[in-house]
């Protein structure tokens, strides 16, 4: 594939109006097309095909004393590989410039690009243990420092990995889990040697006077991160000592809660279920949790939160502002209050609440009962409106403290009491009171108190 054809393919991935040359991060990758094509050849296809290609290429490159191979030597050496498939692998490596064919000597040889790929793979395969990802990055930086080519990308990789490890260690300590702290301490022990080597290498890099400011700044950040890592050992030891003080010992058996925890972690799910059989009690229903509120929270977590993520919050298209001569003014609806005031004003004799308050449904009844708390308000004489007129009525609310069953207009029970007419001179002020109105429910659930003081 030519460079122009590759650029055309990259162009398809960009948004309209952008060119490949407008993306600075693509420049080093486009410059290394030949090397990237070598890796693409090696790792394209299934895992089995990739392994056979690497096997053939690494074997050819390992013979340093005699780097050239004749076709007959390759067939004899790879006698355990199917001949047809061996020819296919050799042809693919040759077509993609990983192998070169010397026409003069009639022999195969690993190309310079193939040699670079083999060298990178050889070093990568040496670091496969736990914590070796840090060792590999440190080795890359050490090689760059020795050759005078310190890569800024390698420094960023080392800084990122150190910050990731430090974050994992901090969260392990905050969790208070002995298992997690032990695991984090083991990880720190596995990378300790490489942290120390990295510290020495970064110290040499930071002393380089020809280093550009950006790379020097990254080196300083790495030094601080490594210092924090070196302090983690004492943090783990303090956390383990704290856990040891709280460890529970099981009599004189020599066992502790940590031993039991470690033993349980080694069991499978079936064994754990067998141990827990007839041991765990049924879950107690938390009476202090309101079911409707819990349902609302669950509905938000399971539905609304995901819905908010998918909502498009982009700004709408620009539109001209609507023309309106008068600004809209919100008005309150006092129709129910006016009707209730008119009904109360028409009272001649005392009336019980059971026959007076219930009306239409529970909401309307609760609203009517709540307005009775305004009767006798001394400040009502200085106000206007439906509520002020209701408060100035010559009525007094009396409650007995007894609850009556009525089962009317959606109301199951109501506070027993009555409204009494009072002489307007002198006016009496109703004492603050607590009204109880509960809705009728088929399941027997009680409604909430409606309180006006």
HELIX and SHEET records of a PDB file:
HELIX    1   1 UNK A    3  UNK A   11  1                                   9    
HELIX    2   2 UNK A   20  UNK A   22  5                                   3    
HELIX    3   3 UNK A   24  UNK A   26  5                                   3    
HELIX    4   4 UNK A   27  UNK A   31  1                                   5    
HELIX    5   5 UNK A   33  UNK A   43  1                                  11    
HELIX    6   6 UNK A   47  UNK A   62  1                                  16    
HELIX    7   7 UNK A   71  UNK A   77  1                                   7    
HELIX    8   8 UNK A   83  UNK A   95  1                                  13    
HELIX    9   9 UNK A  112  UNK A  125  1                                  14    
HELIX   10  10 UNK A  132  UNK A  147  1                                  16    
HELIX   11  11 UNK A  152  UNK A  175  1                                  24    
HELIX   12  12 UNK A  178  UNK A  206  1                                  29    
HELIX   13  13 UNK A  213  UNK A  230  1                                  18    
HELIX   14  14 UNK A  232  UNK A  245  1                                  14    
HELIX   15  15 UNK A  257  UNK A  265  1                                   9    
HELIX   16  16 UNK A  269  UNK A  276  1                                   8    
HELIX   17  17 UNK A  291  UNK A  299  1                                   9    
HELIX   18  18 UNK A  300  UNK A  304  3                                   5    
HELIX   19  19 UNK A  305  UNK A  310  1                                   6    
HELIX   20  20 UNK A  335  UNK A  345  1                                  11    
HELIX   21  21 UNK A  353  UNK A  356  1                                   4    
HELIX   22  22 UNK A  362  UNK A  371  1                                  10    
HELIX   23  23 UNK A  372  UNK A  374  5                                   3    
HELIX   24  24 UNK A  378  UNK A  382  5                                   5    
HELIX   25  25 UNK A  386  UNK A  391  1                                   6    
SHEET    1   A 2 UNK A  99  UNK A 102  0                                        
SHEET    2   A 2 UNK A 107  UNK A 110 -1                                        
SHEET    1   B 3 UNK A 351  UNK A 352  0                                        
SHEET    2   B 3 UNK A 411  UNK A 421 -1                                        
SHEET    3   B 3 UNK A 395  UNK A 408 -1                                        
SHEET    1   C 3 UNK A 351  UNK A 352  0                                        
SHEET    2   C 3 UNK A 411  UNK A 421 -1                                        
SHEET    3   C 3 UNK A 437  UNK A 439 -1                                        
END                                                                             
